[in-house]
Amino acid sequence: MPTVTISRQFGAGGKTLGRSIAKHLGYQFIDNELIQMVAHKAKVSVNWVESVEKEAGGRLQKFVSRLVSKSLIEKVLGDERGYIDEEVYVDLLHQVIQQLADEDNVVILGRGSQYILRERADTIHILLTAEKSDRIRFMEEHYELAPSQAARAVNLEDRRRIHLYRKFGREDYDGPHLYHLVINMSQVHIDKACRLVCVLARRTG
């Protein structure tokens, strides 16, 4: 059975759909577990990895990277403690996602997995889109957020998504040519979307 990657506009239901697909296929759903795996490989805290994600392209991270070389960090910290910046993060993300795909039977949510696994024939890539108003409404209903909170979350995560893909040097992350299936979640119910992906996965497998 193929690995499934899900890319999505925030609030399009990627996490909800990913869990449903994993349940129906008997797969493992991978989301924030990626952060934990990267932190383990880098020998740093999960909070440090999260801060690198949030500071994607940020002035502070670039400033620190210019001032301190990795070789110096390695000498100072030794083998027992690690170091991570944007470059190390992307490199380890490639390693972890490739390893997960090798182990098979996983649904991976986001973090550039459609790029990292693009050459693998045993992988299918899904993109979820939706109208912004529907994405805000989804966040309200599924995460019990006030309208203003939901709108703020969608706007914030949209910006974070742009910054993340800048690390990969890509701006075509919503291009349909990258995916086996593009689903407009404003038009397709999540249960039907799950059935579509599961049928595709079983036929591909």
C-alpha positions as MATLAB code, in Angstrom:
seq = 'MPTVTISRQFGAGGKTLGRSIAKHLGYQFIDNELIQMVAHKAKVSVNWVESVEKEAGGRLQKFVSRLVSKSLIEKVLGDERGYIDEEVYVDLLHQVIQQLADEDNVVILGRGSQYILRERADTIHILLTAEKSDRIRFMEEHYELAPSQAARAVNLEDRRRIHLYRKFGREDYDGPHLYHLVINMSQVHIDKACRLVCVLARRTG';
ca = [
       0.000    0.000    0.000;
       1.330    3.457   -0.847;
       2.313    6.208    1.548;
      -0.233    9.046    1.506;
       0.815   12.677    1.867;
      -1.734   15.394    2.546;
      -1.029   19.047    1.822;
      -3.725   21.540    2.669;
      -4.734   25.102    3.052;
      -5.119   25.576    6.790;
      -8.678   24.905    7.910;
      -9.481   22.683    4.925;
      -9.686   19.680    7.256;
      -6.332   18.030    6.619;
      -5.843   16.690   10.133;
      -9.427   15.426   10.406;
      -9.297   13.802    6.978;
      -5.829   12.376    7.568;
      -6.914   10.634   10.748;
      -9.997    9.239    9.014;
      -7.953    7.924    6.066;
      -5.442    6.316    8.420;
      -8.230    4.629   10.367;
      -9.891    3.217    7.237;
      -6.613    1.986    5.711;
      -5.103    0.719    8.952;
      -2.290    3.264    8.610;
      -0.445    5.414   11.130;
      -1.238    9.127   10.977;
       1.850   11.361   11.241;
       1.553   15.050   12.093;
       3.377   16.619   15.030;
       5.231   13.340   15.502;
       7.546   14.674   12.794;
       8.655   17.453   15.132;
       9.441   14.903   17.846;
      11.429   12.744   15.410;
      13.436   15.703   14.128;
      14.120   16.837   17.710;
      15.342   13.364   18.617;
      17.712   13.204   15.643;
      19.011   16.725   16.285;
      19.348   16.067   20.040;
      17.374   19.191   20.844;
      14.079   19.950   22.534;
      10.750   19.804   20.727;
      10.287   23.468   21.644;
      13.474   24.366   19.769;
      12.262   22.609   16.618;
       8.882   24.329   16.918;
      10.598   27.699   17.211;
      12.609   27.014   14.048;
       9.360   26.246   12.225;
       7.718   29.417   13.482;
      10.768   31.555   12.712;
      11.004   30.295    9.128;
      12.965   32.949    7.305;
      12.895   35.109   10.422;
      15.479   37.822   11.065;
      16.602   36.340   14.365;
      17.380   32.908   12.911;
      19.304   34.416    9.977;
      21.230   36.681   12.340;
      22.213   33.796   14.620;
      23.205   31.618   11.650;
      25.510   34.344   10.349;
      27.214   34.828   13.707;
      27.765   31.220   14.753;
      29.052   28.430   12.534;
      27.810   24.855   12.948;
      31.357   23.584   13.478;
      31.773   25.932   16.439;
      28.410   24.889   17.868;
      29.392   21.217   17.548;
      32.676   21.838   19.357;
      30.992   23.729   22.173;
      28.063   21.399   22.672;
      29.807   18.098   22.022;
      28.020   14.811   21.369;
      25.564   15.000   24.231;
      23.746   18.134   23.109;
      22.632   19.105   19.646;
      21.957   22.076   17.462;
      19.327   22.944   14.888;
      18.700   25.810   12.491;
      16.628   26.081    9.316;
      19.162   24.245    7.158;
      19.554   21.380    9.645;
      15.785   21.260   10.110;
      15.110   20.789    6.395;
      17.841   18.170    6.091;
      16.500   16.151    9.025;
      12.938   16.532    7.778;
      14.027   14.873    4.523;
      15.629   12.026    6.465;
      12.668   11.430    8.763;
       9.998   11.555    6.043;
      11.986    9.218    3.776;
      12.390    6.811    6.682;
       8.661    6.875    7.410;
       7.874    6.150    3.763;
      10.327    3.232    3.830;
       8.481    1.752    6.784;
       5.194    1.966    4.807;
       1.536    2.370    5.780;
       1.609    6.010    6.869;
      -0.406    9.153    6.181;
       1.884   12.183    6.466;
       0.401   15.635    6.967;
       2.232   18.546    5.379;
       5.801   19.737    6.025;
       6.848   19.498    2.398;
       6.290   15.741    2.160;
       4.920   16.106   -1.381;
       8.319   17.488   -2.426;
      10.461   15.139   -0.361;
       8.698   12.020   -1.685;
       7.941   13.275   -5.188;
      10.227   10.717   -6.894;
       8.714    7.700   -5.140;
       6.251    5.614   -7.141;
       4.868    4.085   -3.918;
       3.398    7.414   -2.761;
       0.220    9.334   -3.551;
      -0.068   13.055   -2.905;
      -3.306   14.803   -1.963;
      -4.048   18.541   -1.860;
      -7.018   19.974    0.028;
      -8.315   23.433   -0.799;
     -11.345   25.411    0.367;
     -12.776   28.895    0.350;
     -11.311   30.991    3.148;
     -14.746   31.568    4.693;
     -15.295   27.799    4.816;
     -11.887   27.247    6.374;
     -12.654   29.776    9.096;
     -16.034   28.132    9.694;
     -14.362   24.706    9.928;
     -12.028   25.980   12.644;
     -14.959   27.454   14.547;
     -16.933   24.218   14.438;
     -14.175   21.662   14.997;
     -11.983   23.563   17.458;
     -14.628   25.617   19.273;
     -13.063   28.941   18.351;
     -14.768   32.317   18.240;
     -15.037   33.762   14.702;
     -12.235   36.242   15.357;
      -9.987   33.509   16.795;
     -10.676   31.208   13.849;
      -9.898   33.961   11.330;
      -6.678   34.822   13.155;
      -5.609   31.168   13.219;
      -6.241   30.721    9.489;
      -4.352   33.909    8.600;
      -1.421   33.009   10.857;
      -1.102   29.469    9.541;
      -1.406   30.624    5.936;
       1.631   32.844    6.511;
       3.513   30.067    8.286;
       2.833   27.731    5.362;
       4.321   30.256    2.940;
       7.417   30.587    5.125;
       7.823   26.823    5.456;
       7.882   26.263    1.717;
      10.387   29.061    1.272;
      12.785   26.755    3.108;
      12.335   24.313    0.255;
      12.810   27.085   -2.278;
       9.308   26.479   -3.617;
       6.282   28.637   -4.325;
       4.215   26.140   -6.343;
       2.894   24.173   -3.334;
      -0.740   24.598   -4.445;
       0.032   23.642   -8.059;
      -2.167   20.701   -9.125;
       0.726   19.163  -11.090;
       2.310   18.087   -7.782;
      -0.620   15.931   -6.717;
      -2.497   12.798   -7.702;
      -5.736   14.247   -6.371;
      -6.892   17.785   -5.557;
     -10.075   18.039   -3.482;
     -12.084   21.230   -2.987;
     -13.377   20.732    0.543;
     -15.891   23.533    0.034;
     -17.612   21.202   -2.426;
     -16.847   17.701   -1.111;
     -17.918   16.344    2.288;
     -15.086   14.970    4.386;
     -16.558   11.425    4.371;
     -16.640   11.397    0.574;
     -13.111   12.789    0.435;
     -11.974    9.934    2.680;
     -13.595    7.363    0.396;
     -11.956    8.916   -2.679;
      -8.478    8.794   -1.163;
      -8.925    5.268    0.193;
     -10.075    3.978   -3.221;
      -7.069    5.627   -4.866;
      -4.681    4.193   -2.269;
      -6.031    0.656   -2.609;
      -5.916    0.762   -6.395;
      -2.401    2.182   -6.339;
      -1.297   -0.484   -3.903;
];
